[in-house]
Each structure stands twice: as C-alpha cells, then as structure tokens.
C-alpha cells in the first residue's frame, strides 16, 4: 500500500536531514517544499503564498497513486497545510503518518539555524529571530514526535521505523 510520511517542524530542527535519511533507508520519494518554493520565486523573498504546498500535494498524490512511499519535508506550520497532505493521501487511498520534529535543546537549535549552509541555489535561510517569531501552530492531533537534539539521524530513522505503523515494509 502507498504511504505518505509527512514531516513538520520549525526550520533548523533537522527535518531535511531526517527526511533524506528516511527516504534513503526506505526507497521513498522525497518531496521537499523548500526546493519547490525556491523554484517558484523569481527573486529571493518573493511571496508565493501556498503554491509550493499545492504543487507538493499534487506531486505526492501522483506518486502515491503509483503505490510509492512518499516523504514530505516541510515546515507544515498550520492546520490548512496539514489538511492538504491528508487530502492527498485520502485521494490516493494511501496510508498517512504525520511526524513533528523538534529540537528540545534551544542552544543546539539556535546553532543549527545560525550555521546552516543552504543547499538550494538562491535560498536564504531564516535567521534565529525569524524562527522564534514564526507562525507555527501547535498540533492538536495525535502525531509522532521526534526530538532531534541528541541522536544521530540514522538512529532516529531506525527508531521511527521500529515503531511506525505505516513505514513498516516500506
């Protein structure tokens, strides 16, 4: 069965690192909203609204309909963005698992944000003060939570896969 694994969390918590490791381990398709959004921008900082997410949902749906596992890497900050991933999974008759990544060590989180080197041409990463002020609404649903503060990405992926209800056999 097709599976959609949706990641969320503030910038700098380790979503992309986790997503890459998870996709590599499971053979999943990785959809990175930062890449889509940067491709949509004519110039850095241009407001593109929800377009990147809308494209991401469509690409995910296409892969899910082909029976693939998809890992969606995005901040996913509001209920509306989370609902979009759920609709994509439902439309494709796929399982979904939602994961919120956090970094409980604020010093480490700040260090990651401040030393981040972008790997997408033209992408300007947020500054720490921007991350702290970001509109990120708390999850009210029961989602898996992974703290990236003190474990290596491969260990976090292994722990997730050992307990995941949808990633088993991916």
Secondary structure as UniProt FT lines:
FT   STRAND          3..8
FT   TURN            11..12
FT   HELIX           15..26
FT   STRAND          29..32
FT   HELIX           33..40
FT   TURN            44..45
FT   TURN            49..50
FT   HELIX           51..65
FT   TURN            66..67
FT   STRAND          69..73
FT   HELIX           79..91
FT   TURN            92..93
FT   STRAND          95..102
FT   HELIX           106..115
FT   TURN            121..122
FT   HELIX           128..133
FT   STRAND          144..147
FT   HELIX           153..163
FT   TURN            168..169
//
